[in-house]
Amino acid sequence: MLEKTLKFKQRYDELTELVSKPEIIADNKQWKKLVKERSGLEELVEARGELEKVISNLTESEASLKGETDHEMIELFKEDIRDLKAKKEELENRLQILLLPKDEDDEKDCIVEIRGAAGGEESALFGSVLLNMYIRYAERQHWKYEINDINETELGGVKECSFTIRGKDVFSKLKYESGVHRVQRVPETESQGRVHTSTTTVAVLPEAEDVDVEVLDKDIKIDTYRSSGAGGQHVNKTESAIRITHFPTGIVVTCQDERSQIKNRERAMSILKSKLYNFYKEQADSEYAQNRKNQVGTGDRSERIRTYNYPQGRITDHRINYSIYNMEPFLDGDMDELITALQTADQQAKLEALTNNE
C-alpha cells in the first residue's frame, strides 16, 4: 500500500512547493487550482504517513519480541503487535477507499427539486415535509440555501419546488436523495383513519460552473411573467419571474423567488446549466447506468429509494435494506446516520467492483 500511494505523496510534496512560489501566487486562478488539488490529496497523504509509522513500529516490536526472554515483556510485545496489526489493517482499508476514483461533482453545490407524484394533496403535503427536512439538514451542516421556485397548495403542500444548497461537499452527501420517496401515513384529509400510500420525487443536480456548459442565445427563449403566491403587491404587479426554454432538449426552468428580474434571470440560467450538465452527463454515463445493479443508486428519479412509515415510526432505505426508527429527528434534519450508511455501502460496492476487475 505504501508503494501504491507513493506517487500521490510525491505529487503532494510537489504541490506544496509550487503553491509557495511567488510566480504561482501571482496567478490567482492557477494558484487556486493547485491549492484545491493539494487539499484533495491531504487526507490520503496523512493516512499514508500514519501507516508508515505503524509499519515501522510493528517491525521494531516484532524484532524486539524475537530477542526477548522475560515472560511479562513477551506478553506486552505480543499485545502491542496485535494492536499495531489491527491499526495497519484499518489504515490500509482507509487508503483503499481514498484511492477510489472520486466523483468529480462531489465538491459542488447542488440544486434540489421536489415534485408531488402519486397521491394528490397528500403527496404535496409530504413534499413540504421533505422540503423542511432538507432545509433543517442544511442548517445543521452550516450550509446556505435559497428557494428558486415553489408552487404551493392551499393546504400548505408543495406541488413543485426548486432550491439551491451551497457549502462544503454538498453534492457528496445529498446525491443519494435522488429518487422516489414513499410515505405511508394517515393523511390530514382522511376522516376514517386509514393509512394511505403516496409518493414524492426528489432530484439532486450538481450546480454547473460556467466552464461546464455553454448555452447559446439561439437555443433559448426567455419569458417574463408575474410571480404567483404569497408576497403582496409586488408579487401581483411586477413581471419579475423568469421562464427559460431550451429548444434542443425541451428543458424549461422557472425562477420567481427574487424581487429583481435580473437576479431571477441569473439564477434561472444557473439552474438551466445544471440541468443541461446533468442531461448530457446522464447520456454519457448510460452504459455505466445499465451496469450499476450492485451499486447504490444516486440519480434515477424513477427508482423507489425510501419508505417513511409513520405508524411504525420507521424509515427504510431500500437500496441498502437499512431501517432506522427515529422518524421525528430524521424529518427534523438529523439525517447523518442514513447518509453515512449510504456512503459506506457505495464505497464498498466500488471497492468490490474494483477488486473484481483487477
TINUMAR-817746 format. One record per residue (C-alpha): residue in three letters; x, y, z. Coordinates in pm, whole numbers, padded with zeros to 5 digits, always signed. Each point is the difference from the previous one (the first is absolute). Example, Ala and Ser with C-alpha at 12.3 -4.5 7.8 and 13.67 -1.06 7.14 Angstrom:
residues 2
ALA+01230-00450+00780 SER+00137+00344-00066 
This chain:
residues 358
MET+00000+00000+00000 LEU+00292+00236+00069 GLU+00133-00065-00349 LYS-00346+00043-00155 THR-00040+00342+00162 LEU+00356+00126-00050 LYS-00081+00197-00317 PHE-00275+00189+00186 LYS+00244+00092+00278 GLN+00250+00120-00259 ARG-00265+00209-00175 TYR-00113+00147+00334 ASP+00358+00103+00081 GLU+00035+00151-00347 LEU-00322+00198+00043 THR+00109+00121+00346 GLU+00308+00149-00160 LEU-00187+00145-00298 VAL-00269+00187+00198 SER+00268+00191+00191 LYS+00172+00132-00314 PRO-00055+00376-00062 GLU-00070-00046-00373 ILE-00275-00256+00079 ILE-00152+00217+00275 ALA-00011+00290-00248 ASP-00221-00208-00231 ASN-00305-00025+00227 LYS-00191-00242-00225 GLN+00292-00242-00029 TRP+00079+00030+00372 LYS-00359-00086+00099 LYS+00002-00301-00233 LEU+00322-00136+00151 VAL-00114+00067+00359 LYS-00322-00190-00072 GLU+00196-00295-00143 ARG+00231-00002+00303 SER-00296+00014+00237 GLY-00151-00303-00177 LEU+00315-00203+00071 GLU+00046+00110+00361 GLU-00210-00270+00170 LEU+00163-00275-00204 VAL+00352+00123+00074 GLU-00076+00030+00374 ALA-00138-00356+00008 ARG+00308-00121-00190 GLY+00226+00171+00256 GLU-00188-00172+00284 LEU+00036-00336-00175 GLU+00372+00059-00047 LYS+00043+00059+00376 VAL-00212-00305+00090 ILE+00201-00228-00231 SER+00325+00135+00147 ASN-00122-00058+00358 LEU-00128-00346-00092 THR+00338-00097-00146 GLU+00176+00120+00316 SER-00240-00184+00232 GLU+00032-00326-00195 ALA+00381+00027+00008 SER-00004+00071+00377 LEU-00230-00298+00064 LYS+00245-00240-00167 GLY+00280+00090+00242 GLU-00214+00031+00316 THR+00013-00265+00277 ASP-00199+00170+00278 HIS-00356-00144+00008 GLU-00172+00329+00091 MET+00183+00190-00272 ILE-00088-00269-00255 GLU-00369+00041+00082 LEU+00031+00380-00027 PHE+00169-00027-00340 LYS-00265-00248-00122 GLU-00279+00235+00106 ASP+00175+00291-00167 ILE+00041-00200-00322 ARG-00372-00095-00001 ASP-00099+00366+00039 LEU+00241+00113-00271 LYS-00120-00267-00245 ALA-00361+00106+00058 LYS+00094+00367-00054 LYS+00195-00095-00314 GLU-00304-00182-00145 GLU-00225+00295+00087 LEU+00231+00249-00173 GLU+00040-00221-00308 ASN-00380-00023-00033 ARG-00027+00377+00039 LEU+00262+00053-00271 GLN-00181-00242-00231 ILE-00310+00218+00030 LEU+00200+00322-00048 LEU+00152-00148-00318 LEU-00344-00056-00154 PRO-00073+00226-00299 LYS-00170+00312+00133 ASP-00329+00127-00137 GLU+00099+00328-00168 ASP-00327+00154+00121 ASP+00035-00086+00371 GLU+00142+00338+00102 LYS-00263+00197-00191 ASP-00304+00182+00131 CYS-00331-00147-00111 ILE-00351+00076-00117 VAL-00277-00207+00158 GLU-00341-00045-00163 ILE-00302-00144+00182 ARG-00314-00101-00192 GLY-00325-00153+00116 ALA-00070-00332-00174 ALA-00268-00261+00090 GLY-00243+00103+00271 GLY-00128+00346-00090 GLU-00019+00240+00294 GLU+00162-00250+00239 SER+00299-00026-00234 ALA+00032+00380-00002 LEU-00028+00013+00380 PHE+00283-00251+00031 GLY+00195+00211-00249 SER-00011+00284+00256 VAL+00128-00244+00267 LEU+00295-00094-00223 LEU+00073+00366-00077 ASN+00015+00080+00373 MET+00216-00312+00060 TYR+00263+00110-00253 ILE-00002+00359+00126 ARG+00052-00120+00359 TYR+00278-00234-00116 ALA+00168+00289-00184 GLU-00020+00212+00316 ARG+00155-00281+00208 GLN+00287-00021-00252 HIS+00043+00380+00001 TRP-00083+00014-00370 LYS-00185+00285-00170 TYR-00320-00051-00200 GLU-00217+00205-00235 ILE-00349-00079-00128 ASN-00004+00039-00379 ASP-00362-00081-00077 ILE-00292-00146+00197 ASN-00357-00096-00086 GLU-00206-00046+00318 THR-00352-00133+00056 GLU-00271+00168+00208 LEU+00059-00251+00282 GLY+00372+00082+00016 GLY+00125-00286-00214 VAL+00276+00030-00261 LYS-00091-00111-00352 GLU+00338+00104-00140 CYS+00301+00165+00151 SER+00357+00079-00105 PHE+00269+00123+00238 THR+00379+00038+00003 ILE+00226-00116+00283 ARG+00357+00129+00029 GLY+00278-00111+00234 LYS+00279-00252+00051 ASP-00044-00335-00181 VAL-00375+00057-00045 PHE-00052-00228-00300 SER+00207-00283+00152 LYS-00264-00035+00274 LEU-00325+00096-00170 LYS+00049-00190-00328 TYR-00145-00313+00163 GLU-00336+00177+00042 SER-00094-00020-00370 GLY-00294-00232-00060 VAL-00352-00081+00118 HIS-00079+00058+00368 ARG-00305-00200+00113 VAL-00204+00099+00305 GLN-00248-00219+00187 ARG-00215+00189+00250 VAL-00352+00116+00085 PRO-00051+00322-00201 GLU-00137+00311+00170 THR-00280-00013-00258 GLU-00096-00360+00093 SER-00309-00010+00222 GLN-00006-00377+00069 GLY+00359-00042+00117 ARG+00119-00219-00288 VAL+00367-00016-00088 HIS+00071+00128-00351 THR+00307-00049-00216 SER+00125+00284-00218 THR+00324+00098-00167 THR+00210+00309-00056 THR+00302+00019-00230 VAL+00330+00169+00077 ALA+00271+00090-00252 VAL+00344+00124+00112 LEU+00214+00165-00268 PRO+00359+00125+00039 GLU+00010+00375-00064 ALA+00185+00053-00326 GLU+00284+00247-00021 ASP+00027+00235-00298 VAL+00273-00217-00150 ASP-00217-00313+00011 VAL-00275+00098-00243 GLU-00033+00250-00283 VAL-00347+00137-00071 LEU-00046+00171-00337 ASP-00245+00289-00032 LYS-00159-00156-00309 ASP-00086-00314+00200 ILE-00209+00171+00270 LYS-00311+00209+00044 ILE-00041+00223+00306 ASP-00346+00107+00119 THR-00095+00228+00289 TYR-00324-00028+00194 ARG-00158+00102+00330 SER+00093-00208+00304 SER-00274-00200+00169 GLY-00063-00085+00365 ALA+00045+00193+00323 GLY+00190+00325-00019 GLY-00241+00294-00009 GLN-00013+00272-00262 HIS+00349-00060-00137 VAL-00085-00359-00098 ASN-00322+00100-00172 LYS+00118+00308-00192 THR+00364-00057-00101 GLU+00108-00226-00286 SER+00314-00116+00180 ALA-00041-00378-00047 ILE+00206-00165-00275 ARG-00062-00304-00219 ILE+00279-00135-00223 THR-00070-00263-00266 HIS+00291-00194-00152 PHE-00108-00112-00348 PRO+00250-00285-00071 THR-00095-00193+00317 GLY-00347+00137+00082 ILE+00114+00087+00353 VAL-00200+00283+00162 VAL+00119+00190+00309 THR-00191+00255+00206 CYS+00116+00228+00279 GLN-00215+00248+00191 ASP+00147+00022+00348 GLU+00200+00321-00039 ARG-00163+00343-00022 SER+00240+00094-00278 GLN-00055-00126-00355 ILE+00378+00012-00059 LYS+00070-00220+00303 ASN-00273-00245-00099 ARG+00147-00017-00349 GLU+00350-00069+00135 ARG-00126-00275+00228 ALA-00221-00154-00268 MET+00299-00013-00236 SER+00207-00169+00271 ILE-00272-00262+00051 LEU-00028-00055-00376 LYS+00375-00060-00027 SER-00019-00252+00285 LYS-00287-00184-00168 LEU+00184-00005-00332 TYR+00318-00121+00172 ASN-00199-00282+00161 PHE-00183-00078-00327 TYR+00319-00042-00203 LYS+00177-00180+00286 GLU-00284-00254+00022 GLN+00031-00063-00373 ALA+00375-00054+00031 ASP-00048-00226+00302 SER-00281-00211-00150 GLU+00226-00303-00036 TYR+00104+00031+00365 ALA-00363+00040+00105 GLN-00088-00334-00161 ASN+00268-00172+00206 ARG-00064+00158+00336 LYS-00220-00277+00143 ASN+00237-00058+00290 GLN+00057+00366+00075 VAL-00195+00248+00207 GLY-00232+00201-00226 THR+00088+00369-00009 GLY-00191+00148-00288 ASP-00302-00183-00135 ARG-00309+00190+00113 SER-00226-00290-00104 GLU+00169-00235+00250 ARG-00190-00051+00328 ILE+00272+00062+00254 ARG-00166+00049+00337 THR-00318-00058+00201 TYR-00116+00216+00290 ASN-00241-00212+00205 TYR-00165+00227+00258 PRO-00205-00265+00191 GLN+00322-00197+00071 GLY+00221+00308+00037 ARG+00231-00166-00252 ILE+00207+00131-00292 THR+00138-00268-00235 ASP+00249+00059-00280 HIS-00066-00279-00252 ARG+00334+00029-00181 ILE+00196-00125+00300 ASN-00289-00157+00196 TYR+00072+00228+00294 SER-00267+00111+00250 ILE+00006+00258+00276 TYR-00268+00077+00258 ASN+00051+00369+00076 MET-00265+00151-00228 GLU-00037+00339+00171 PRO+00372+00084+00032 PHE+00063-00123-00356 LEU-00273+00222-00145 ASP+00148+00284+00206 GLY+00325-00036-00194 ASP+00185-00259+00208 MET+00091-00203-00311 ASP+00369-00076+00058 GLU-00041-00364+00107 LEU-00175-00102-00321 ILE+00216+00214-00229 THR+00316-00150+00155 ALA-00142-00351-00051 LEU-00070+00081-00367 GLN+00350+00142-00051 THR+00156-00310+00161 ALA-00209-00237-00214 ASP+00091+00194-00313 GLN+00370-00012+00084 GLN-00020-00373+00073 ALA-00175-00067-00332 LYS+00269+00197-00185 LEU+00275-00187+00184 GLU-00153-00335-00095 ALA-00037+00110-00363 LEU+00362+00115-00002 THR+00119-00331+00150 ASN-00202-00204-00251 ASN+00150+00194-00291 GLU+00359-00044+00115 
